[in-house]
Amino acid sequence: MKITLLAIGKTEDSYLKDGIGKYLSRLKHYIKFEIVEVPELKNTKALSQEQQKAKEAELIFKNTATTDHLILLDEQGAEMTSVQFSVMLNKKMIGSVQNLVFIIGGPYGFDDSVYKRANDKLSLSRMTFSHQMVRLFFVEQVYRAFTILKGEPYHHQ
């Protein structure tokens, strides 16, 4: 299985890039993991929120395959503990999922077409975080999940 984090926009802050890089280098020992950054839309002032979400949906679909298992990182998604998340990843690995794609949308969330295509929704917290910070938190949680699955001491209960 391969895990992809698809995000609208780039990570710009160096401290976040450094943190993400740290966990990406650790993750390569467990699974194929990639981050795909889709460029933010330009000239969005002339677009309504719905138009912007529709254009972002086109970019999301351009960067995913029909066979991908899509999980939206969404405030309305299921909340899990780190252990529950590791169990979910393990089920996907032993199941028939070849490419698990987690998606961070744009500033206004996702277009209805993306919600309809998605297989699941996951919330990292009830709190609101910047989209750039969510990338770091998510990559760390994927790393934590694999250390839990391997019984390594990174996660404490």
Secondary structure by P-SEA (a helix, b strand, c coil): cbbbbbbccccccaaaaaaaaaaaaaaccccbbbbbbcccccccccccaaaaaaaaaaaaaaacccccbbbbbccccccccaaaaaaaaaaaaaccccbbbbbbbccccccaaaaaaccbbbbcccccccaaaaaaaaaaaaaaaaaaaaccccccc
